[in-house]
Amino acid sequence: MFALVSFSLPAMEVLIRENPDAGCILGAKIIARVVRDKPDAVLGLATGRTPLRLYQELIRLHREEGLDFSRVTTFNLDEYVGLPGTHDQSYRYFMDENLFRHINIDRNRTHVPDGTASDLHAECRGYEQRIADAGGIDIQLLGLGRNGHIGFNEPTGSLRSRTWIKILSEQTLRDNSEVFGSLEAMPKHALTMGIGTILDARRCLLLAFGPAKVRAVEHMIEGPLAAICPGSALQLHSRATIILDENSAAGLRYADHYRWIDKHKFEWQRIK
Ligand code: GLP
């Protein structure tokens, strides 16, 4: 039904909320709706600081409102090369700690690329195959790097890429090094779904908050479609929802337009 109304929306549905908290609660509501409508939904998940609050809200919805994950399958975007799932900075560990062990999901249905695989190319191909075998991703959750990356797809990577091995940029290493203690301690490579893989998801939901994301947000939504800002590839998606806070939306030329559209949606277009 939503697809029928896309004529009246911008390329991306841009939702600006007063703060990250409100944005994450809205994001959780969208994912919960997908799971309620399709109990065996396939969710694409993300790591980073941005979705933490959203995961807390999903846990609350599970505990207090019976949101059922027992038939849900998940695929995470990315993983560092060389880190086993037991390493406290691996993305597998992040997901176990921040979501999976708090909900009734079958751990065998949760997938994170294996950064310790002896044949990384085979692992990438296998990951694509597992996504296809699961019937594709119903909704892909995304964060946005300060340099515009999505997953670990750094600037200038192919917009048609499939799950692959990426060398992390210095900017990304600096941004993520805090939790590793030092830049030297950080893996310099990662496995990530490609941009083509992400665009194949039936729906994309990207969250970006705070002043550090202003430039990336501006380019992603209003800049040219260009490999230099991997997030801008979402302009090609027919159903991409972007949730921002006032800080990350501060550079948008059409911010008032997005607010206007949000305010004047038909009742049936609203996220409930
Ligand atoms: C990391 C992850 C991305 C994440 C991004 C932003 O490098 N690979 O998936 O979206 O950086 O992280 P944060 O949410 O902490 O700002």
py3Dmol code that shows the C-alpha trace and the ligand (Angstrom):
import py3Dmol

protein = """\
ATOM      1  CA  MET A   1       0.000   0.000   0.000  1.00  0.00           C
ATOM      2  CA  PHE A   2       2.828   2.336   0.916  1.00  0.00           C
ATOM      3  CA  ALA A   3       4.403   1.926  -2.519  1.00  0.00           C
ATOM      4  CA  LEU A   4       1.259   3.380  -4.093  1.00  0.00           C
ATOM      5  CA  VAL A   5       1.760   6.701  -2.336  1.00  0.00           C
ATOM      6  CA  SER A   6       5.412   7.169  -3.227  1.00  0.00           C
ATOM      7  CA  PHE A   7       4.422   9.706  -5.891  1.00  0.00           C
ATOM      8  CA  SER A   8       3.719  12.218  -3.174  1.00  0.00           C
ATOM      9  CA  LEU A   9       6.926  11.686  -1.203  1.00  0.00           C
ATOM     10  CA  PRO A  10      10.536  12.734  -1.836  1.00  0.00           C
ATOM     11  CA  ALA A  11      12.980  10.085  -3.139  1.00  0.00           C
ATOM     12  CA  MET A  12      13.546   9.154   0.458  1.00  0.00           C
ATOM     13  CA  GLU A  13      11.035   9.423   3.229  1.00  0.00           C
ATOM     14  CA  VAL A  14      12.775  11.834   5.630  1.00  0.00           C
ATOM     15  CA  LEU A  15      11.491  11.921   9.202  1.00  0.00           C
ATOM     16  CA  ILE A  16      13.024  14.533  11.503  1.00  0.00           C
ATOM     17  CA  ARG A  17      12.516  14.022  15.223  1.00  0.00           C
ATOM     18  CA  GLU A  18      13.465  16.270  18.124  1.00  0.00           C
ATOM     19  CA  ASN A  19      16.194  13.982  19.464  1.00  0.00           C
ATOM     20  CA  PRO A  20      17.847  10.563  18.885  1.00  0.00           C
ATOM     21  CA  ASP A  21      15.658   8.976  21.534  1.00  0.00           C
ATOM     22  CA  ALA A  22      12.443   9.836  19.687  1.00  0.00           C
ATOM     23  CA  GLY A  23      14.064   8.774  16.407  1.00  0.00           C
ATOM     24  CA  CYS A  24      15.039   5.367  17.800  1.00  0.00           C
ATOM     25  CA  ILE A  25      11.598   4.746  19.255  1.00  0.00           C
ATOM     26  CA  LEU A  26      10.078   5.504  15.859  1.00  0.00           C
ATOM     27  CA  GLY A  27      12.611   3.191  14.188  1.00  0.00           C
ATOM     28  CA  ALA A  28      11.751   0.374  16.592  1.00  0.00           C
ATOM     29  CA  LYS A  29       8.068   0.922  15.864  1.00  0.00           C
ATOM     30  CA  ILE A  30       8.715   0.476  12.131  1.00  0.00           C
ATOM     31  CA  ILE A  31      10.647  -2.763  12.677  1.00  0.00           C
ATOM     32  CA  ALA A  32       8.072  -4.064  15.163  1.00  0.00           C
ATOM     33  CA  ARG A  33       5.343  -3.444  12.584  1.00  0.00           C
ATOM     34  CA  VAL A  34       7.266  -5.491  10.003  1.00  0.00           C
ATOM     35  CA  VAL A  35       7.624  -8.374  12.498  1.00  0.00           C
ATOM     36  CA  ARG A  36       3.954  -8.224  13.534  1.00  0.00           C
ATOM     37  CA  ASP A  37       2.813  -8.231   9.911  1.00  0.00           C
ATOM     38  CA  LYS A  38       5.213 -11.026   8.959  1.00  0.00           C
ATOM     39  CA  PRO A  39       6.273 -13.181  11.942  1.00  0.00           C
ATOM     40  CA  ASP A  40       8.960 -14.937   9.854  1.00  0.00           C
ATOM     41  CA  ALA A  41      10.408 -11.639   8.607  1.00  0.00           C
ATOM     42  CA  VAL A  42      14.052 -11.364   7.574  1.00  0.00           C
ATOM     43  CA  LEU A  43      15.680  -8.378   9.254  1.00  0.00           C
ATOM     44  CA  GLY A  44      18.933  -6.774   8.160  1.00  0.00           C
ATOM     45  CA  LEU A  45      20.662  -5.361  11.237  1.00  0.00           C
ATOM     46  CA  ALA A  46      23.383  -2.837  11.972  1.00  0.00           C
ATOM     47  CA  THR A  47      25.874  -2.116  14.741  1.00  0.00           C
ATOM     48  CA  GLY A  48      27.399   1.140  16.013  1.00  0.00           C
ATOM     49  CA  ARG A  49      26.259   3.605  18.649  1.00  0.00           C
ATOM     50  CA  THR A  50      23.267   4.809  16.642  1.00  0.00           C
ATOM     51  CA  PRO A  51      20.917   1.772  16.816  1.00  0.00           C
ATOM     52  CA  LEU A  52      21.568   0.945  20.496  1.00  0.00           C
ATOM     53  CA  ARG A  53      18.497   2.766  21.760  1.00  0.00           C
ATOM     54  CA  LEU A  54      16.396   1.209  19.014  1.00  0.00           C
ATOM     55  CA  TYR A  55      17.476  -2.256  20.177  1.00  0.00           C
ATOM     56  CA  GLN A  56      16.588  -1.355  23.768  1.00  0.00           C
ATOM     57  CA  GLU A  57      13.130  -0.411  22.581  1.00  0.00           C
ATOM     58  CA  LEU A  58      12.744  -3.686  20.657  1.00  0.00           C
ATOM     59  CA  ILE A  59      13.703  -5.538  23.852  1.00  0.00           C
ATOM     60  CA  ARG A  60      11.083  -3.559  25.760  1.00  0.00           C
ATOM     61  CA  LEU A  61       8.458  -4.334  23.125  1.00  0.00           C
ATOM     62  CA  HIS A  62       9.356  -8.015  23.405  1.00  0.00           C
ATOM     63  CA  ARG A  63       9.166  -8.049  27.201  1.00  0.00           C
ATOM     64  CA  GLU A  64       6.193  -5.789  27.747  1.00  0.00           C
ATOM     65  CA  GLU A  65       4.142  -6.133  24.583  1.00  0.00           C
ATOM     66  CA  GLY A  66       4.954  -9.686  23.508  1.00  0.00           C
ATOM     67  CA  LEU A  67       6.776  -8.836  20.289  1.00  0.00           C
ATOM     68  CA  ASP A  68       7.695 -12.307  19.071  1.00  0.00           C
ATOM     69  CA  PHE A  69      11.045 -12.974  17.375  1.00  0.00           C
ATOM     70  CA  SER A  70      10.841 -16.784  17.469  1.00  0.00           C
ATOM     71  CA  ARG A  71      10.465 -17.094  13.674  1.00  0.00           C
ATOM     72  CA  VAL A  72      12.536 -14.070  12.686  1.00  0.00           C
ATOM     73  CA  THR A  73      15.810 -14.418  10.742  1.00  0.00           C
ATOM     74  CA  THR A  74      18.519 -11.743  10.838  1.00  0.00           C
ATOM     75  CA  PHE A  75      21.534 -10.801   8.726  1.00  0.00           C
ATOM     76  CA  ASN A  76      24.011  -8.257   9.993  1.00  0.00           C
ATOM     77  CA  LEU A  77      25.658  -5.844   7.629  1.00  0.00           C
ATOM     78  CA  ASP A  78      29.280  -6.380   8.476  1.00  0.00           C
ATOM     79  CA  GLU A  79      32.064  -7.761  10.648  1.00  0.00           C
ATOM     80  CA  TYR A  80      35.745  -7.031  11.258  1.00  0.00           C
ATOM     81  CA  VAL A  81      38.215  -9.414   9.642  1.00  0.00           C
ATOM     82  CA  GLY A  82      40.100 -11.469  12.212  1.00  0.00           C
ATOM     83  CA  LEU A  83      37.785 -10.975  15.193  1.00  0.00           C
ATOM     84  CA  PRO A  84      36.040 -14.092  16.504  1.00  0.00           C
ATOM     85  CA  GLY A  85      32.496 -13.733  17.807  1.00  0.00           C
ATOM     86  CA  THR A  86      33.828 -14.050  21.356  1.00  0.00           C
ATOM     87  CA  HIS A  87      35.906 -10.853  20.985  1.00  0.00           C
ATOM     88  CA  ASP A  88      34.132  -8.044  22.794  1.00  0.00           C
ATOM     89  CA  GLN A  89      34.588  -5.662  19.852  1.00  0.00           C
ATOM     90  CA  SER A  90      33.278  -8.069  17.226  1.00  0.00           C
ATOM     91  CA  TYR A  91      29.924  -7.240  15.758  1.00  0.00           C
ATOM     92  CA  ARG A  92      28.659 -10.761  16.572  1.00  0.00           C
ATOM     93  CA  TYR A  93      29.397 -10.053  20.242  1.00  0.00           C
ATOM     94  CA  PHE A  94      27.726  -6.633  19.964  1.00  0.00           C
ATOM     95  CA  MET A  95      24.553  -8.191  18.601  1.00  0.00           C
ATOM     96  CA  ASP A  96      24.459 -10.987  21.182  1.00  0.00           C
ATOM     97  CA  GLU A  97      24.963  -8.531  24.026  1.00  0.00           C
ATOM     98  CA  ASN A  98      22.725  -5.709  22.842  1.00  0.00           C
ATOM     99  CA  LEU A  99      19.831  -7.595  21.309  1.00  0.00           C
ATOM    100  CA  PHE A 100      19.824 -11.331  20.701  1.00  0.00           C
ATOM    101  CA  ARG A 101      20.216 -12.604  24.250  1.00  0.00           C
ATOM    102  CA  HIS A 102      17.400 -10.359  25.451  1.00  0.00           C
ATOM    103  CA  ILE A 103      14.749 -11.550  22.990  1.00  0.00           C
ATOM    104  CA  ASN A 104      13.304 -14.926  22.012  1.00  0.00           C
ATOM    105  CA  ILE A 105      15.218 -15.248  18.752  1.00  0.00           C
ATOM    106  CA  ASP A 106      16.675 -18.598  17.647  1.00  0.00           C
ATOM    107  CA  ARG A 107      20.423 -17.898  17.570  1.00  0.00           C
ATOM    108  CA  ASN A 108      20.777 -20.275  14.603  1.00  0.00           C
ATOM    109  CA  ARG A 109      18.702 -17.843  12.585  1.00  0.00           C
ATOM    110  CA  THR A 110      21.011 -14.908  13.347  1.00  0.00           C
ATOM    111  CA  HIS A 111      23.737 -14.330  10.795  1.00  0.00           C
ATOM    112  CA  VAL A 112      26.851 -12.166  10.970  1.00  0.00           C
ATOM    113  CA  PRO A 113      29.628 -12.505   8.381  1.00  0.00           C
ATOM    114  CA  ASP A 114      32.464 -14.661   9.732  1.00  0.00           C
ATOM    115  CA  GLY A 115      35.571 -12.483   9.803  1.00  0.00           C
ATOM    116  CA  THR A 116      37.704 -15.458  10.838  1.00  0.00           C
ATOM    117  CA  ALA A 117      36.793 -17.662   7.857  1.00  0.00           C
ATOM    118  CA  SER A 118      39.881 -19.215   6.243  1.00  0.00           C
ATOM    119  CA  ASP A 119      38.510 -18.350   2.798  1.00  0.00           C
ATOM    120  CA  LEU A 120      37.021 -14.851   3.077  1.00  0.00           C
ATOM    121  CA  HIS A 121      35.903 -14.747  -0.561  1.00  0.00           C
ATOM    122  CA  ALA A 122      33.946 -17.961  -0.068  1.00  0.00           C
ATOM    123  CA  GLU A 123      32.442 -16.508   3.112  1.00  0.00           C
ATOM    124  CA  CYS A 124      31.237 -13.448   1.144  1.00  0.00           C
ATOM    125  CA  ARG A 125      29.695 -15.589  -1.583  1.00  0.00           C
ATOM    126  CA  GLY A 126      28.131 -17.863   1.030  1.00  0.00           C
ATOM    127  CA  TYR A 127      26.642 -14.881   2.870  1.00  0.00           C
ATOM    128  CA  GLU A 128      24.918 -13.690  -0.300  1.00  0.00           C
ATOM    129  CA  GLN A 129      23.615 -17.216  -0.832  1.00  0.00           C
ATOM    130  CA  ARG A 130      22.264 -17.450   2.720  1.00  0.00           C
ATOM    131  CA  ILE A 131      20.395 -14.150   2.258  1.00  0.00           C
ATOM    132  CA  ALA A 132      18.920 -15.419  -1.016  1.00  0.00           C
ATOM    133  CA  ASP A 133      17.983 -18.765   0.557  1.00  0.00           C
ATOM    134  CA  ALA A 134      16.142 -16.906   3.327  1.00  0.00           C
ATOM    135  CA  GLY A 135      14.037 -15.151   0.677  1.00  0.00           C
ATOM    136  CA  GLY A 136      15.805 -11.768   0.809  1.00  0.00           C
ATOM    137  CA  ILE A 137      15.749  -9.050   3.444  1.00  0.00           C
ATOM    138  CA  ASP A 138      12.410  -7.456   4.345  1.00  0.00           C
ATOM    139  CA  ILE A 139      13.870  -4.421   6.070  1.00  0.00           C
ATOM    140  CA  GLN A 140      17.490  -3.364   6.356  1.00  0.00           C
ATOM    141  CA  LEU A 141      18.482  -1.178   9.279  1.00  0.00           C
ATOM    142  CA  LEU A 142      21.431   1.140   8.591  1.00  0.00           C
ATOM    143  CA  GLY A 143      23.583   3.730  10.289  1.00  0.00           C
ATOM    144  CA  LEU A 144      25.671   6.288   8.439  1.00  0.00           C
ATOM    145  CA  GLY A 145      29.406   6.840   8.754  1.00  0.00           C
ATOM    146  CA  ARG A 146      30.677  10.394   9.100  1.00  0.00           C
ATOM    147  CA  ASN A 147      32.147   9.977   5.600  1.00  0.00           C
ATOM    148  CA  GLY A 148      28.861   8.715   4.187  1.00  0.00           C
ATOM    149  CA  HIS A 149      29.601   4.987   4.430  1.00  0.00           C
ATOM    150  CA  ILE A 150      26.850   2.419   4.906  1.00  0.00           C
ATOM    151  CA  GLY A 151      27.800  -0.960   6.328  1.00  0.00           C
ATOM    152  CA  PHE A 152      31.538  -0.766   5.752  1.00  0.00           C
ATOM    153  CA  ASN A 153      31.171   0.452   2.176  1.00  0.00           C
ATOM    154  CA  GLU A 154      33.680   3.276   2.159  1.00  0.00           C
ATOM    155  CA  PRO A 155      33.587   6.206  -0.295  1.00  0.00           C
ATOM    156  CA  THR A 156      34.233   5.365  -3.964  1.00  0.00           C
ATOM    157  CA  GLY A 157      33.287   1.683  -3.624  1.00  0.00           C
ATOM    158  CA  SER A 158      31.108   0.283  -6.407  1.00  0.00           C
ATOM    159  CA  LEU A 159      27.423   1.104  -6.078  1.00  0.00           C
ATOM    160  CA  ARG A 160      26.646  -2.375  -7.420  1.00  0.00           C
ATOM    161  CA  SER A 161      28.898  -4.236  -4.991  1.00  0.00           C
ATOM    162  CA  ARG A 162      27.877  -7.477  -3.324  1.00  0.00           C
ATOM    163  CA  THR A 163      29.173  -8.779   0.025  1.00  0.00           C
ATOM    164  CA  TRP A 164      32.932  -8.192  -0.105  1.00  0.00           C
ATOM    165  CA  ILE A 165      36.147  -7.521   1.752  1.00  0.00           C
ATOM    166  CA  LYS A 166      36.850  -3.847   2.375  1.00  0.00           C
ATOM    167  CA  ILE A 167      39.894  -1.947   3.552  1.00  0.00           C
ATOM    168  CA  LEU A 168      38.698   0.562   6.137  1.00  0.00           C
ATOM    169  CA  SER A 169      39.415   4.240   5.600  1.00  0.00           C
ATOM    170  CA  GLU A 170      41.524   6.208   8.070  1.00  0.00           C
ATOM    171  CA  GLN A 171      38.483   8.295   8.969  1.00  0.00           C
ATOM    172  CA  THR A 172      36.476   5.185   9.868  1.00  0.00           C
ATOM    173  CA  LEU A 173      39.383   3.777  11.867  1.00  0.00           C
ATOM    174  CA  ARG A 174      39.626   7.034  13.802  1.00  0.00           C
ATOM    175  CA  ASP A 175      35.856   7.154  14.390  1.00  0.00           C
ATOM    176  CA  ASN A 176      35.694   3.568  15.651  1.00  0.00           C
ATOM    177  CA  SER A 177      39.066   3.349  17.410  1.00  0.00           C
ATOM    178  CA  GLU A 178      37.821   4.719  20.741  1.00  0.00           C
ATOM    179  CA  VAL A 179      36.388   1.363  21.781  1.00  0.00           C
ATOM    180  CA  PHE A 180      39.547  -0.471  20.711  1.00  0.00           C
ATOM    181  CA  GLY A 181      41.796   1.719  22.850  1.00  0.00           C
ATOM    182  CA  SER A 182      44.072   2.653  19.954  1.00  0.00           C
ATOM    183  CA  LEU A 183      44.140   2.834  16.178  1.00  0.00           C
ATOM    184  CA  GLU A 184      46.876   0.189  16.028  1.00  0.00           C
ATOM    185  CA  ALA A 185      44.707  -2.316  17.886  1.00  0.00           C
ATOM    186  CA  MET A 186      41.964  -2.068  15.281  1.00  0.00           C
ATOM    187  CA  PRO A 187      41.406  -4.474  12.412  1.00  0.00           C
ATOM    188  CA  LYS A 188      41.995  -2.630   9.130  1.00  0.00           C
ATOM    189  CA  HIS A 189      39.692  -4.871   7.087  1.00  0.00           C
ATOM    190  CA  ALA A 190      36.072  -5.881   7.241  1.00  0.00           C
ATOM    191  CA  LEU A 191      33.501  -8.024   5.467  1.00  0.00           C
ATOM    192  CA  THR A 192      30.407  -6.079   4.519  1.00  0.00           C
ATOM    193  CA  MET A 193      27.256  -6.493   2.504  1.00  0.00           C
ATOM    194  CA  GLY A 194      27.790  -4.544  -0.700  1.00  0.00           C
ATOM    195  CA  ILE A 195      25.722  -1.565  -1.753  1.00  0.00           C
ATOM    196  CA  GLY A 196      23.950  -3.772  -4.291  1.00  0.00           C
ATOM    197  CA  THR A 197      23.120  -6.212  -1.493  1.00  0.00           C
ATOM    198  CA  ILE A 198      21.690  -3.396   0.637  1.00  0.00           C
ATOM    199  CA  LEU A 199      19.637  -1.998  -2.256  1.00  0.00           C
ATOM    200  CA  ASP A 200      18.072  -5.435  -2.764  1.00  0.00           C
ATOM    201  CA  ALA A 201      16.387  -5.220   0.652  1.00  0.00           C
ATOM    202  CA  ARG A 202      12.659  -4.635   0.184  1.00  0.00           C
ATOM    203  CA  ARG A 203      12.858  -1.696   2.540  1.00  0.00           C
ATOM    204  CA  CYS A 204      15.721   0.356   4.017  1.00  0.00           C
ATOM    205  CA  LEU A 205      15.643   2.241   7.315  1.00  0.00           C
ATOM    206  CA  LEU A 206      18.609   4.503   8.015  1.00  0.00           C
ATOM    207  CA  LEU A 207      19.177   6.373  11.277  1.00  0.00           C
ATOM    208  CA  ALA A 208      21.672   9.240  11.612  1.00  0.00           C
ATOM    209  CA  PHE A 209      21.923  11.554  14.591  1.00  0.00           C
ATOM    210  CA  GLY A 210      24.132  14.351  15.845  1.00  0.00           C
ATOM    211  CA  PRO A 211      26.147  17.198  14.335  1.00  0.00           C
ATOM    212  CA  ALA A 212      28.989  14.912  13.167  1.00  0.00           C
ATOM    213  CA  LYS A 213      26.659  13.437  10.538  1.00  0.00           C
ATOM    214  CA  VAL A 214      25.432  16.732   9.026  1.00  0.00           C
ATOM    215  CA  ARG A 215      27.550  16.671   5.877  1.00  0.00           C
ATOM    216  CA  ALA A 216      27.017  12.981   5.178  1.00  0.00           C
ATOM    217  CA  VAL A 217      23.251  13.374   5.679  1.00  0.00           C
ATOM    218  CA  GLU A 218      23.110  16.375   3.364  1.00  0.00           C
ATOM    219  CA  HIS A 219      24.957  14.562   0.597  1.00  0.00           C
ATOM    220  CA  MET A 220      23.024  11.334   1.083  1.00  0.00           C
ATOM    221  CA  ILE A 221      19.623  13.002   0.740  1.00  0.00           C
ATOM    222  CA  GLU A 222      20.152  16.101  -1.378  1.00  0.00           C
ATOM    223  CA  GLY A 223      23.531  15.633  -3.017  1.00  0.00           C
ATOM    224  CA  PRO A 224      24.278  13.869  -6.280  1.00  0.00           C
ATOM    225  CA  LEU A 225      24.070  10.105  -6.433  1.00  0.00           C
ATOM    226  CA  ALA A 226      27.772   9.347  -6.214  1.00  0.00           C
ATOM    227  CA  ALA A 227      30.091   6.601  -5.005  1.00  0.00           C
ATOM    228  CA  ILE A 228      31.912   9.209  -2.942  1.00  0.00           C
ATOM    229  CA  CYS A 229      28.896   9.121  -0.606  1.00  0.00           C
ATOM    230  CA  PRO A 230      27.782   5.460  -0.469  1.00  0.00           C
ATOM    231  CA  GLY A 231      24.639   6.451   1.464  1.00  0.00           C
ATOM    232  CA  SER A 232      23.452   8.447  -1.571  1.00  0.00           C
ATOM    233  CA  ALA A 233      22.810   5.087  -3.282  1.00  0.00           C
ATOM    234  CA  LEU A 234      19.620   4.962  -1.201  1.00  0.00           C
ATOM    235  CA  GLN A 235      18.232   7.598  -3.593  1.00  0.00           C
ATOM    236  CA  LEU A 236      17.815   4.651  -5.964  1.00  0.00           C
ATOM    237  CA  HIS A 237      15.747   2.662  -3.490  1.00  0.00           C
ATOM    238  CA  SER A 238      11.981   2.748  -3.880  1.00  0.00           C
ATOM    239  CA  ARG A 239      11.315   2.516  -0.169  1.00  0.00           C
ATOM    240  CA  ALA A 240      13.995   4.131   1.959  1.00  0.00           C
ATOM    241  CA  THR A 241      13.094   5.811   5.237  1.00  0.00           C
ATOM    242  CA  ILE A 242      15.643   8.126   6.859  1.00  0.00           C
ATOM    243  CA  ILE A 243      15.226   9.099  10.508  1.00  0.00           C
ATOM    244  CA  LEU A 244      17.185  12.152  11.672  1.00  0.00           C
ATOM    245  CA  ASP A 245      17.340  14.408  14.704  1.00  0.00           C
ATOM    246  CA  GLU A 246      17.434  18.206  14.571  1.00  0.00           C
ATOM    247  CA  ASN A 247      21.254  18.177  14.687  1.00  0.00           C
ATOM    248  CA  SER A 248      21.884  15.805  11.800  1.00  0.00           C
ATOM    249  CA  ALA A 249      19.152  17.523   9.729  1.00  0.00           C
ATOM    250  CA  ALA A 250      20.636  20.988  10.236  1.00  0.00           C
ATOM    251  CA  GLY A 251      22.274  21.165   6.788  1.00  0.00           C
ATOM    252  CA  LEU A 252      19.279  20.098   4.704  1.00  0.00           C
ATOM    253  CA  ARG A 253      17.957  22.680   2.225  1.00  0.00           C
ATOM    254  CA  TYR A 254      14.553  21.056   2.143  1.00  0.00           C
ATOM    255  CA  ALA A 255      14.165  20.293   5.849  1.00  0.00           C
ATOM    256  CA  ASP A 256      10.948  22.327   6.050  1.00  0.00           C
ATOM    257  CA  HIS A 257       9.588  20.473   3.044  1.00  0.00           C
ATOM    258  CA  TYR A 258      10.218  17.111   4.719  1.00  0.00           C
ATOM    259  CA  ARG A 259       8.523  18.352   7.894  1.00  0.00           C
ATOM    260  CA  TRP A 260       5.593  19.622   5.838  1.00  0.00           C
ATOM    261  CA  ILE A 261       5.157  16.295   4.102  1.00  0.00           C
ATOM    262  CA  ASP A 262       5.423  14.421   7.395  1.00  0.00           C
ATOM    263  CA  LYS A 263       2.762  16.667   8.930  1.00  0.00           C
ATOM    264  CA  HIS A 264       0.302  16.406   6.075  1.00  0.00           C
ATOM    265  CA  LYS A 265       0.400  12.695   5.429  1.00  0.00           C
ATOM    266  CA  PHE A 266      -2.876  10.880   5.114  1.00  0.00           C
ATOM    267  CA  GLU A 267      -3.821   8.974   8.222  1.00  0.00           C
ATOM    268  CA  TRP A 268      -3.124   5.668   6.444  1.00  0.00           C
ATOM    269  CA  GLN A 269       0.377   6.809   5.541  1.00  0.00           C
ATOM    270  CA  ARG A 270       1.347   7.322   9.151  1.00  0.00           C
ATOM    271  CA  ILE A 271       3.538   4.928  11.090  1.00  0.00           C
ATOM    272  CA  LYS A 272       1.532   3.567  13.970  1.00  0.00           C
TER     273      LYS A 272
END
"""
ligand_1 = """\
16
GLP
C 30.488 1.700 11.580
C 29.582 0.582 11.045
C 28.382 1.143 10.377
C 27.803 2.229 11.259
C 28.717 3.412 11.261
C 28.268 4.540 12.164
O 31.699 1.766 10.933
N 30.220 -0.351 10.183
O 27.444 0.116 10.122
O 26.566 2.626 10.760
O 30.050 3.045 11.505
O 28.549 4.255 13.497
P 27.871 5.036 14.706
O 26.445 4.628 14.711
O 28.608 4.552 15.903
O 28.044 6.482 14.440
"""
view = py3Dmol.view(width=600, height=400)
view.addModel(protein, "pdb")
view.setStyle({"model": 0}, {"cartoon": {"style": "trace"}})
view.addModel(ligand_1, "xyz")
view.setStyle({"model": 1}, {"stick": {}})
view.zoomTo()
view.show()
